[in-house]
């Protein structure tokens, strides 16, 4: 039994697979976590920053416009899809962490504790699908946010002061669109990493 454990511990094929799972799993996890945190922070700033520009210094003789920061058409939908994308990213982060656990189990000298090929492939397959679903959600959010920016830029009169707050491009709109683009990047990294592992491990395991 001891000799069999040593053979499995020193098996170069198992060791190579464990190393690849460990490297790709952790790189994918930390990249997605960093980008997801940035996207979440931008969404938080966008939601909480609706009233940032409400304090306008009054000018004598000039009527002060009333800014309604939360009435921009399309921004609420963009924020909703962005939050859905963040939730999907949390699930892909869990799957990336599971991949690193597979690596740890493969390094165990007891072959009975090694993950089965079907189990690893199932997690990778689900991770690929979750990555593409997350990209779709954040694309919907980014598309609606960019649509708001486009409609506002077209509606702005050129060369004159703008007193209609609904025509002003605010930092809120840009934050939401940027958060969606960052979320798309995070989901893309997760999907590519999982798909690459799936294609590489299929003939290996």
C-alpha positions in Angstrom: 0.0 0.0 0.0 2.9 2.3 0.9 4.6 1.6 -2.4 1.4 2.3 -4.3 1.0 5.7 -2.5 4.6 6.6 -3.5 3.9 5.8 -7.1 0.9 8.0 -7.2 2.8 10.8 -5.4 5.6 10.7 -7.9 3.4 10.2 -11.0 4.6 13.0 -13.4 1.3 13.1 -15.3 -0.8 13.5 -12.2 1.6 16.1 -10.8 1.5 18.0 -14.1 -2.3 18.1 -14.1 -2.4 19.2 -10.5 0.1 22.0 -11.2 -1.9 23.2 -14.2 -5.2 23.1 -12.2 -3.5 24.9 -9.3 -2.0 27.7 -11.5 -5.0 28.3 -13.8 -7.5 28.0 -11.0 -5.8 30.6 -8.7 -4.9 33.0 -11.5 -8.5 32.9 -12.8 -9.8 33.3 -9.3 -7.8 36.3 -8.4 -8.2 38.1 -11.7 -12.0 37.6 -11.6 -12.1 38.7 -7.9 -10.1 41.9 -8.6 -12.2 42.8 -11.7 -15.4 41.9 -9.9 -14.5 44.0 -6.9 -13.8 47.0 -9.2 -17.1 46.5 -11.0 -19.0 46.2 -7.8 -17.4 49.4 -6.4 -18.3 51.3 -9.5 -21.9 50.1 -9.3 -21.9 51.2 -5.6 -20.5 54.6 -6.5 -23.1 54.9 -9.2 -26.0 54.0 -7.0 -24.9 56.1 -4.0 -23.6 59.0 -6.2 -27.0 59.9 -7.6 -27.0 63.0 -5.4 -23.3 64.0 -5.8 -24.1 66.9 -8.2 -27.3 68.1 -6.6 -25.5 70.8 -4.6 -25.4 73.6 -7.2 -24.2 77.0 -6.1 -27.0 79.5 -6.9 -26.2 82.5 -9.1 -28.1 85.7 -8.5 -30.7 86.3 -11.1 -30.3 82.8 -12.6 -32.9 80.2 -11.8 -31.3 77.1 -10.3 -32.4 73.9 -12.1 -33.7 71.0 -10.0 -31.6 67.9 -10.7 -33.4 64.6 -10.5 -30.5 62.2 -10.5 -32.5 59.0 -10.3 -34.8 59.6 -13.3 -32.4 58.9 -16.2 -34.2 56.5 -18.6 -32.3 53.2 -18.9 -29.9 53.6 -16.0 -32.0 51.5 -13.6 -32.1 48.7 -16.1 -28.4 48.9 -16.6 -27.7 48.8 -12.9 -30.1 45.8 -12.5 -28.2 43.8 -15.2 -24.9 44.8 -13.7 -25.9 43.5 -10.3 -27.1 40.2 -12.0 -23.6 40.0 -13.6 -21.9 40.4 -10.2 -24.0 37.6 -8.7 -23.1 35.3 -11.6 -19.5 36.3 -11.1 -19.7 35.1 -7.5 -20.8 31.7 -8.7 -17.9 31.5 -11.2 -15.5 32.5 -8.4 -16.8 29.5 -6.4 -16.2 27.2 -9.4 -12.7 28.6 -9.8 -12.0 27.8 -6.1 -13.3 24.3 -6.6 -10.8 23.8 -9.4 -8.0 24.6 -7.0 -9.4 22.1 -4.5 -9.2 19.4 -7.3 -5.5 20.2 -7.6 -5.1 19.7 -3.8 -6.9 16.4 -4.0 -4.8 15.2 -6.9 -1.7 15.8 -4.8 -3.0 13.5 -2.1 -1.0 10.2 -1.9 -4.2 8.2 -1.5 -5.6 7.6 -5.1 -9.1 7.0 -3.6 -9.3 10.7 -2.8 -8.4 11.8 -6.3 -11.3 13.5 -8.2 -13.0 11.6 -11.0 -12.7 12.8 -14.6 -16.5 13.2 -14.8 -16.5 15.4 -11.7 -13.8 17.7 -13.0 -15.3 18.0 -16.4 -18.7 18.7 -15.0 -17.4 21.6 -13.0 -15.4 23.0 -15.9 -18.4 22.7 -18.2 -20.6 24.5 -15.7 -17.9 27.2 -15.3 -17.8 27.8 -19.1 -21.6 28.1 -19.2 -21.7 30.4 -16.2 -19.0 32.6 -17.7 -21.0 33.0 -21.0 -24.2 33.6 -19.1 -22.4 36.2 -16.9 -21.1 37.9 -20.1 -24.6 38.0 -21.5 -26.0 39.7 -18.4 -23.2 42.3 -18.2 -23.5 42.9 -22.0 -27.1 43.7 -21.5 -26.2 46.1 -18.7 -23.4 47.7 -20.7 -25.5 48.0 -23.8 -28.3 49.8 -22.0 -25.8 52.1 -20.2 -24.1 53.0 -23.5 -27.5 53.6 -25.0 -28.2 56.1 -22.3 -24.9 57.9 -23.1 -25.6 57.9 -26.8 -29.1 59.3 -26.4 -27.9 62.0 -24.1 -25.1 63.0 -26.4 -27.4 63.2 -29.3 -30.0 65.2 -27.3 -27.4 67.8 -26.2 -27.6 71.1 -28.1 -24.2 72.1 -29.3 -22.6 75.4 -28.1 -25.3 76.4 -25.6 -25.9 76.0 -21.9 -27.9 72.9 -20.9 -30.6 73.5 -18.2 -32.4 70.2 -18.7 -30.8 67.7 -16.2 -32.1 64.8 -18.3 -29.7 65.8 -21.1 -26.6 66.0 -19.0 -24.1 63.1 -19.2 -23.3 62.5 -15.6 -20.6 60.4 -13.9 -23.4 58.0 -12.8 -24.0 57.0 -16.4 -20.3 56.5 -17.1 -19.8 54.5 -13.9 -22.5 52.1 -14.8 -21.2 51.6 -18.3 -17.6 51.1 -17.1 -18.7 48.6 -14.4 -20.4 46.5 -17.1 -17.3 46.5 -19.3 -15.2 45.4 -16.3 -17.7 42.7 -15.5 -17.6 41.4 -19.1 -13.8 41.2 -18.8 -14.0 39.2 -15.6 -16.5 36.8 -17.0 -14.4 36.5 -20.2 -11.3 35.5 -18.2 -13.3 32.9 -16.3 -14.9 31.4 -19.4 -11.6 31.3 -21.3 -9.7 29.7 -18.4 -12.4 27.0 -17.9 -12.7 26.3 -21.6 -8.9 26.0 -22.0 -8.7 23.6 -19.0 -11.6 21.6 -20.4 -10.0 21.1 -23.8 -6.6 20.4 -22.3 -7.8 17.9 -19.7 -10.2 15.9 -21.9 -7.5 13.7 -23.4 -5.3 13.9 -20.3 -7.5 12.4 -17.6 
